[in-house]
């Protein structure tokens, strides 16, 4: 199949106002925390954006850049644009993008009531009205006060000044952030704007701030600078912006002079987890509505891969395609797609670790699949000057990544996996609902080790004698873990099964199930079984369920479990397992027996290090990676595999 021919629309040039883009692929703004706390551009953030431009994207839109660093930042290390002192760094950033042939734009932003509390320095955030952020997020933010009319005028001026600085720094375009629950969106939404003056009430009044900012930015940036806005097509979880509202605001924005509309979507409560974990193209009906409403380029969003993007363009639903998280994972996605190498594109697994590390942990962005984020210069992949004989034991994500990287650097790699199929714990982890993306990762890694020439020995148990016969220079041990059986009286006679065997379909499960262990594996196994109509109870000694996952994903998982009637018991003390089920003592001291046809064990695991200890005595250089060090997650396994594969 000639993929290059099929993707011809995606790689046609396009203009937004006076700005020319070499293709229709857009990297949308996504916070990284790679600037300094003071808002200055760093080499790390310049390298990060430069790498995405080098990878072939047509338009790079730099992340939310703050027009008021006192009370407008959404992350701790947000890029600043409210003072001329930031212009030299912004020039470096624009240059890093444009030197690789991509169009460079920057997003102007004010967080309003969603200003990061840690950045306020004792000040109170501002908003159109003193309405708190709804739902569980409320406790995360400081209550905001209502803006005065003179302060609104100051905000308009700040956006205009930001646009002028962006143009001075060499950016080709400016995006006004009017989406995602931030200040301008707060004015647009009836759920956050209860003003009674000319900035509140009907939609035309609620849109007034946006329209004034558009006109001011257009005047400040000049005719040769493209100006557009990002708009929510809809707000979920509140009685806020509807698709009809969005279309009307888009028409107003075009009348005010914007050169494009960049679509978005936002939600509150569990709606935000549903949004981030939605199926590919789920927003296209709303995006198509915007496209019908305006006569300027429309940028679509929503987990759109190159093939789906081509279809969207062919059907006239949009003019450009945002590929956000996908370009974090694989900056070379555009080049690979253009040359028809779709199988070589590293997949996003929707773990949302990128958001969790930045927004909720206040750290620099991390990616579970791409460990080079923010370290593009440091982690440059280079061929080895001394190819060695390398053996990798274990075909899970860490072992596969180590083998892939080492073979890419010209080492001679043999990989042993005791199971018939490659993938390790990915084989079971991809089975629960919303986890199909892990299958994409498994297939990608498997394809890559084959294409890089790794000698694969599946269904083969690696032994010290077998390894010694190869006389390797380096051994990388990624032997993973073995499940732990908790010390509960009666467990040896209970016929209890492991979560791994349940997920892989190796055992039959009755209608009433008790899962011992409520960490990630236990809760996802409950999600898997409740989908089959089983009556499931999850028990845990700890205080909270599924703590070892990104908070947004966890919220979605917990919501699904509650909706499907799964019973969640924390702070329990296990007493015994009998033929009736599991007897335990609850947090309030009540002793009770949970009836069960099947007991499923998901109570942790232990690293398998026996082979590592043996090989240390016989192989010159031995490395232990992934869960074989200690049980952790796919991000750590891949990061360690990449690092070792690139340093041996």
N, C-alpha and C positions, 0 to 999 in steps of 0.2 A: 504494500500500500504506500502510495506516495503522499506522506503526511505534509511535506512542504507545499505541494500543490493544493492540498485541501485547506491549508491555513493561509491562503494568499490574502484574504481580507484583513486578517490580523496584522499583517506586515505591510500594509499600505500606509503611506504617510498621510498626515492630517494636520490641519492648522486650527489652533484655538486663538482667535483674534489674530494678532501679528506673530504669534509663536508657532514655529514649525516643529512637528514631532515626526521622527523617522518611522514610527509604527504606532499601533493602537494600544500597546501595552503600557499601563500606568502603574507605577509604584505609589500607592496612596500614603498619606502621612500616618506614621505609627510611632509612638513615643519609644525612646530607647534608653533614656537616662545615661547617655554617653557624653553629654556636655558636662561642664563643671557645675557645681552647686550655684555659682554666681551667674551661670548662663552663657559662658564663653564656649565657643567651638573648640574641640580637641582634635588631635590627629586621629584618634580612634573613630570619632563620628564622621570625619571626612573620609577616612578609608572605607568605612561601612557603606556610605552612599556612593563613593567612587566605584566600589566593587559591583554594586547593582547597576550602575551605568555601564561599566565594562561588560557586564553580562548581557546587555542588549536591550534593556527597557527603553521605550520611546520617550516617556516622561517620568521624571523623578520629582515627587512632591515631598519636600523636607517636612518632617514632623511638626506638630503644633509648636509654634514659636510665640513667646509671650509678649503681648503689647503692654503689660503692666506687671512687672516682676514683684511688686509689693503684695498684690492681692489678686493674682490671676493665674498662678501656676497650677497645672494639673499633676505634675510629677516633680520630684525633688530637684532633678538635674535637667530642667527644661531649657532649651535654647532661648536666649533673650534677644529682643529686637526693639526695646523701648529706649535705647540710648545709642548715640553714635559710636560709643566705645566698642560695640559689638560688630561694627561693619567690617573690620579687618578679618575677623574669623568667619563672618558670613561670606566674604569674598573667597576665602580658602574653600569653603563648602561648595559654593556655586562653581568654582573652578574645578574641583574634584569631579563634579558631575559632568560639566560641559566638555572637559578634556577628553571624555570617552564618547562624545557624540550624542548624548541624551539632552533633551530640553530640561532645564532646571527651574523648578518653582518652589515656593515656600508657603506654608500655611500660617496665617495670622490668627491668633487665638487668645481668648480670655475665658477662664474657667467659671467665673461667676460664683454661684453657690457651691460648685464642686471644686473650688480651690483646695489644694492639698493642705490640710491643717499644719503639717510640719513646716510649711513655707511662709506662714503668715506672720510670724514674729510678734504675736500678740494682737495683731489687727483683726478686724472682723471682715469676712468676705461680703461681697455685694451681689445683688440680684435684682430683677425687676420688682419682685415682691418678697416679703419675709415669709416665704413658704419653704419648709424644710424638704430636703431630698426624701422621696417616699421609700417605704419598705425597709428592708434590712440595712440598706446603705445609709440610712439616716444617722446612725451612731458613728459612722465613719467620718462625717463632716461636721464643721462648726456651723451653727445656725447663721444665716446671712441676714443683712439688713437691706432695706429697700433703697435703691438709688434715687438721688435727687435729679431734677432736670438738668442742673448745671453739671453734675457728674456724668450724666448720659452724654452731654455735649463733649466732655473731656474724653470719654471712651471713643467717640467717633473720631476725634482728632488723633488719638493714640493709634487707631487702626490706620489712618491716613499716613501718619508719620512712619509707621512700620512699613507700609507699602513703598514709601519713598526710599527708606533705607534698603529695602530688598532690591529695588531697582539699582540703587547706587552700588550695591554689592555684586551686581551682575546677574541677578535672577531674571529669567525670561517671563515669569508669571507669578501671580499672587493668588492664593486661595483663601477666601474668608471662611473661617470655621463657624458654620451656622447650624451644626448638627451635634449629635452625641451627648445631649444633655448639658452643654456648656452655655455661656452667657447669652449669645444671640438666640440660640434655640430656646432658652428659658423665656425670652421675650416672645418668641413665636408661639409657644405652647400655652394653651388655656389652662393646662394643669399646673403651670408655674408662674403665670402672669395674671394677677387680679387687679392690676392698676386701673384707675378710673380717669386718667388723663389721656393725652394724645398718644401715649405708648401702650395703652391697654384697651381692652374691650373687644371690638370686632377684629377680624383677621388683618384688615388693612392697617389698623392702628398697631397691632402686635408686630407687624412686619416693618413698621416705620424705622426702627433702629437699623435693621439690616439694609434697607434701601438707602438710608443716609450714609452708612458705612461704604456701600458699593460706590455711590457717587463721589464720596470723598477720596476713596482709594484710587478710583479711575483718574481723578484730577491730579492726585499726588504722584502716581506712578508714570503717567504719560501714555500717549497713544501707542507706543511700541511695546508696552507691557500688557500682557493678557491678565485679566482679572475675572475671577469666577468665584462661586460659592459652593460649599458642600451643604446639602440639605437632607434632613431625615425624610424619607418617603412615608414614614409612619412612626409613631411612638407606641410601644407595647407596654402593657402593665399599668397604664394610667389612661385617663380620659384626656388625651392630648392631641397631638397632630395626627390627622387622618390622611389617607392618600389624596383625598379631594383638597384638603388644606395645602398639602405639599405641591400639588399641581398649580393651585392658585398662586402660592408664593413664588414658584418657579417662573410663572408668567410675569409677576411683578418684578422679580429680579432681572429678567431679560429686558423689560421696559426701562429699568434703571441703568442698564448698560453692561451686564455681565456677558462674558464671552462663552461661558459653558456652565453646565450644572453637573456637579459631582454628587451622585446619589449615595445615601446612607440609610441606616435604620438603627433605632435605639430602643432599649427596653429597661424596665425596672423590675426588681424582684426576680422570680424564676424566669421571667420573660427574657432577661438578658442572657441567661445560660441557654435557653432555647434558641435565641438568635445566633449566638456564636457557634452552636452545634447544629445549625440547620443544614438541610441538604443543599447540595450545589444548585445554584440558580433559583433558590426559593424566593428571592426578591424580584425576579424578573417581571412579574406582572405589574408591580408598582413602578419599576424602572421604565417599563414600556409606556406607562401612563404619563410619566414625566416627558418622555420622548415625544409623545403625541401632543403634549401641551406647549412645547417650545420649538423654536427653529434654530437653536444653537447646539453645538455638540453636547451629548449627554454621556457621562461616564458611569458605567454599570459596576456594581459590586455584589459580592455574595458567593464566595467559594467557587469562582469561575475559573476552570482550567482552560488551556489553549483550545482544546477541541470544542468545548461548550462556548467559549468566547467567539470562536469562528461562527458557530451557529447563531449566536445572539446578533452578531454583526450582519450576517446574511439575512436574518429575518427583520432587520431594521429596528430592533428593539433598543439599540444603543449605538453609539459611535466609537467609544473607547471602552477598554476593559481594565478595571483595577484588579491586580493580583497581589494582594498585600502579604498575608502570611506565607504564601507560596514563594515570594521573592526573598523573604527572610531565610527560608530553608534553603533555597537554591537560587543564588543570584544569576546563574547562567541559564535559567529557565527559558528566556526569550531566544537565546542563541540555539539552545538544544531543540526547541520547538521549531524554529525556522529551518533547521537542517533535518527535521523529521526524526530526531532521536528522543521521542517522547518517553521511552523506557528508561532513559538516562536521567530524567528529572527526579531529583530527590523529593519525596512527598511530604507535605505537612500532615501531621497526625492529629491535629485539632486538640492537642493536650492543653493549649493556652498557657503554657509555661512562660511564653514570651510576655503575655499580659500580666500574669501573676507576679513575676519577678520585678517588673517595672512599677506597676500600679500599687500592688498590695505589700510587696517586700521592700520597695524603694531601692532596688539594686539595678545594676546595668542589665540590659536585656540578655536573656539566655534562651536557647532553642534546644529542644530535645534531640533534634536530628542534625543540626548544624552547630558544632561546638566552636566554630571560628568567629561567631558574632562578636564584633567589637575587638577582634584580635586578627583582623584580616592580614595585616603586615607581619605580625609575629608568627602566625600559623600558615604561612605560605607553603604550599606543597612542593617539595623539590626532590628531584631524582637523586638516588643514593650514588655516591661515587664508588662505593664498595658493596655491590650486590651480595647478599648473604642468603644462606639456606635457613628459612624460617618455618617453624611448625606452629600452628595455632590449634589448640585443643578446645573445642566447643564452638558450635555453630549458632549461638544466640546472637543478639544484636551487637554485643561487644566484640565477640570473636569475629563475626562477619565484617565489622567495620575495620578492625585491626588488619584482617587479611586483605581487604579491599585497598586500604591505604598503603600497606607495605608492598603489595604487588604493583600498585600504581607507581611506586618509586623504584621499580626494577628488581626488587627482591624476589627470590624463588620461594613461593609459599605453598605449603601443604596444610590443609585444614581437615581435622578429624572431628566427626560428630557421631556420637553413639546411636542416635535415632536415625530412622530412614530419611526424615525430612529436616531441612535446615529451618532455623528460626528460633529454637530454644523456647523460652517462655512467651515469645510472641504468638506461638501457635495456640496457646490457651487464652492469652490476653486479648486476642482479636475476636473472641466469640461473643462476649456480652453486647447488649445494645449500645449503639453509638461508638463502638470500638473497631468498626470495619476498616478505619484508616490504618490500623496496625498491620492489616493484611497487605496494604499498599507498601508499607515500609518493608515488610518481610520479602515481598516479591522484588522490590527495588534492590535490596541488599543481595539477595540471591542472584539476581541478574548481573549485578556489578562484579561479584566475585568470579562469576563464570567468564565475563567479558575481559577481566583483567588477568585471566590465565591461572587462577588459583587451582591447584590440584586438590579436588574435593574427594574425601574418603568418608562417605556417609555410612550409616549402619555399621560403624567400626569403633570398638572401644579402644581408646588409646591407652597403652600400658607403658611402663618404664622400658620394658624390653623392646617394644615396637618403636618407641621414640629413639632409643639408643641406636637402633639399627639404621636410622636415617642420618645420624651424626649431624644434627642441626647446629647452627651457630647461635640461634635464638629460639627460645620456646615462649609462647604467649599462652598462658593458661586462663581460659574463660569457661570453667567447668560449671559455673552456676551454683545452684543450691539444691538441697533435699528438704522436703517438707518435714516440719516438726510435729510430733504427736504430743499434745499437752498431757500433763500428768493429772488425769482425772480417773478416779476409781471406776472400773468397769469398761474402760475404753477398749481394752484388748479383746473383749468378748462382744463388742457392740456392733461389729460389722461396719464401723465408720469408714467413710471413703474420703479421699482428698478432693479439694476443690479442683485441682488440676485434672483429675480423672473425670470429674463431672463435666467440666468445660470441654474436654476433648471427646466426650461421648463414650468413654470406656466403661462406664457403670450405669446401671439403671437407678433411677431416683423415684422414691414414692411420692405420694401426694402431699404429705406433711413433712416438712424439712426443717431441721434446726442446723444453723451454721455456727460453728464455734470459731469465733474470730471475726472482728468487725473492722479490720483495716481495709485497704483498697480491694484486695482479692476477695475477701468475704462479702463485701457490699456489692461488688460487681457480679459475683456468683449469685447473689440474691436477685439482682436485676435480671440475670439470665434465666433463673428458674421461675421467677414470678411471671416472666413473659410467657412461660409455658402453662400458666395457670396453677402452679404449685402454691400451697400455703406455706409461707416462709417466715421463720423467726431468726434474726441475727443476734448473737450475744457477744459481748465484749467486756473484758475486765476494765478497760480504760473508760475515760469520761466522754469521748466523742467518737463518732463513727467516721471512717474514711478520711482521716486527717492528712494522709500522705498523697494529696493531689491538689491541683490548682483550685482555688476557692470557687471560681465561676463554674468549673466542671463539677465540683463537689455539690454545689447548690442544685444543679440539674439532676444529678444522680439521686440526691436525697428527696427531691420533689417527686421523681419517678417512683421511688420505693414507697413513699407515703401514699401516692395516688393508687398504687397497686395493692395496698393493704399489707405491706411487709411490716412485721413487728420488729422494732429495734430496741434492744435491751442493753444498756450500758451499766458500768459499775457493778457487775455481777460477780459473785463468787461461785465457782463450779463445785458441786458436791459429788455427783456421781452420774454415770450413765447406766440406765436399766433397760429392760425390754420395752418399757413404756416410752422412754425418751430421755431427756436431759433434766436432771434435778439441779437447781441452783438456788442461791439466795440473792434476792434483789437488793437494790440500794437502800430500801426502807426496812430491810431485815426480814422480809417475807420469804419463806422457803416454798418453792413451787416446782412442779414438774411440767416441762413443756413436752407435750406428746409429739412423737416423731416416728415416721416410717424410716427415715434416713437421717443419719448424723453426718454432716459434711465438715471436714476439718480444714480451716483456713487460719490457723493459729501461728503462722510464721514459718520460718525456714532457717536452715543453717548452711553456711558456705561449705562447698566441697573443695577441700584444699589438700587432700591426701596426695594426689598426683603432683601437685606443685612442690610439696615437701620432698618427694622422691626425685624430681627432676633437678632440684637445686644442687643435688650431689653429682649430677652427670652431665648437665648441659652448661656451657660457658656463661650464657646470659638467659635468665628466666624472669618473666614478668607475670604478675597476677592481676587480673582486671575484672571489672563488673561485679556481679553478685558473689563471685567466688571470693572477693575481698570481704564483703559483708552485704547482706540483702539491702538493695537500694532501688533504683529505678532505671528506665531505659535511657534517660538523658545521661546519667553518670556512666552507664556501660558504654554508650557510643562515644562519649567524650574521652574516656580512658582508652578505648580502642583506637580512636583517631590519634591521640597523643603518642601512644606507644608505637603505632604503625608509622608515624611520621618522624620519630626520633631514633629508631634503631638503625 
